[in-house]
Amino acid sequence: MSLLVLYMVKYHNDQKAAMLTSDEQRDRAEVHKKAISDFGGKPIAQYGSYGEYDMVYIYEMPDEKALAANLHLTDTLGLAKYCKTIPLMHNEDFVASMFLADKTQTNYKPALKS
């Protein structure tokens, strides 16, 4: 089963400066598409942003090992100042998870008494 991922990245200022002057590095979506594909993934959407994050990517990876390998590479190359990776699920699965949470018998309780 493949994994759907939301990846948000803030680049270091020196990385952004290099993007300004390098035609090869400027289009980060193209660079990331290649890196995602190299690990068997499928890019779905890429967006430039401003504010806390510089770029946002949605992509599919074949499994957790491929996702982790892709993220290890990003980390070891020092490309990002910081990033956030969020697993996603299709809405139908989200609704089904709500049903499962409602119907599953468990002794799980909040730590605080109300």
MARDRENRO-343836 format. One line per 5 residues: number of its first residue (from 0); for each residue x, y, z of C-alpha. Coordinates in pm, 1 decimal, always signed. Each point is the difference from the previous one (the first is absolute). Example, Ala and Ser with C-alpha at 12.3 -4.5 7.8 and 13.67 -1.06 7.14 Angstrom:
0 = +1230.0 -450.0 +780.0  +137.0 +344.0 -66.0
//
This chain:
0 = +0.0 +0.0 +0.0  +141.2 +338.0 -94.3  +26.9 +302.9 +227.0  -141.1 +340.5 -77.7  +217.8 +278.9 +143.4
5 = -18.2 +373.4 +60.0  +352.5 +143.3 +21.1  +61.5 +362.2 +95.9  +349.8 +147.6 -17.1  +175.0 +319.6 +105.2
10 = +332.2 +45.1 -179.4  +316.5 +145.1 +149.5  +66.5 +354.5 -121.4  +315.3 -111.1 -185.7  -207.1 -263.8 -181.3
15 = -252.7 +264.7 -101.7  +282.5 +228.3 -114.6  +134.2 -282.3 -218.8  -348.2 -47.7 -146.5  -2.1 +363.8 -106.2
20 = +318.9 -34.2 -202.1  -13.9 -359.2 -126.7  -239.1 -92.1 -280.5  +55.9 -366.4 +86.4  -100.6 +43.4 +365.8
25 = -266.1 +269.5 -31.0  -294.6 -229.5 -70.9  -0.7 -202.5 +320.5  -316.9 -182.8 -99.5  +188.2 -155.5 -293.3
30 = +292.1 -93.2 +226.2  -235.5 -160.5 +253.8  -201.2 -179.7 -268.6  +318.9 -173.3 -110.6  +101.2 -89.4 +357.1
35 = -347.1 -137.0 +77.0  -1.1 -203.3 -321.8  +349.8 -135.3 +72.8  -147.9 -176.1 +304.8  -299.3 -137.8 -190.0
40 = -233.0 +280.8 +102.6  -252.9 +196.8 -198.7  -17.9 +379.9 +26.8  -359.6 +122.6 +19.2  +17.4 +375.5 +66.5
45 = +264.1 +260.6 +77.7  -62.2 +353.5 +117.8  +223.0 +293.6 +78.0  -89.4 +176.7 +319.7  +109.8 +292.3 +210.8
50 = +3.2 +42.7 +372.3  +99.8 -289.3 +223.3  +64.5 -242.8 -289.3  +146.9 +60.3 -346.9  -139.1 -302.7 -181.4
55 = -275.4 -255.3 +53.6  -7.1 -338.5 -171.0  -259.2 -273.3 -14.6  +129.5 -332.2 -122.7  -44.1 -373.8 +20.7
60 = +275.9 -237.1 +109.6  -5.9 -377.9 -42.2  +73.8 -72.8 +367.7  +143.9 +136.4 +324.1  +357.3 -105.5 -86.5
65 = -5.9 +198.2 -324.4  -145.3 +302.4 +179.6  +260.4 -20.3 +277.0  +283.3 -38.9 -253.7  -121.3 +307.5 -188.1
70 = -19.7 +201.3 +322.6  +342.1 -124.1 +118.7  +150.3 +123.9 -323.5  -165.6 +340.2 +35.2  +124.2 +26.9 +358.9
75 = +357.2 -110.5 -67.3  +39.2 +241.8 -289.5  -97.9 +284.8 +231.4  -249.9 +139.5 -247.7  -263.1 +101.5 +251.7
80 = +12.3 +229.6 +297.9  -295.4 -201.0 +126.0  -279.7 -207.2 -143.7  -314.7 -181.2 +98.6  -123.5 -328.4 -141.7
85 = -364.0 -88.9 +51.5  -155.1 -330.9 -108.5  -329.7 +50.6 -179.8  -300.0 -221.4 -59.8  -286.0 +17.9 -244.4
90 = -320.6 +143.5 +143.6  -180.5 -334.8 -25.1  +269.5 -158.0 +219.3  -19.0 +293.1 +242.2  -377.2 -43.9 +35.5
95 = +47.7 -375.4 +45.4  +257.4 +68.6 +273.5  -255.1 +215.8 +183.3  -250.7 -284.7 -18.1  +265.4 -242.8 +129.8
100 = +85.3 +234.6 +288.5  -368.7 +23.7 +92.2  -67.9 -375.2 -15.7  +318.8 -142.2 +154.0  -38.3 -108.8 +361.6
105 = +297.1 +123.6 +201.8  +94.9 +97.1 +354.2  +190.9 +303.3 -127.0  -82.9 +300.7 +217.0  +125.2 +358.4 +24.4
110 = +268.0 +67.0 +262.6  -204.8 +278.1 +156.9  -337.2 -44.6 +162.6  -268.0 +236.4 -122.7
//
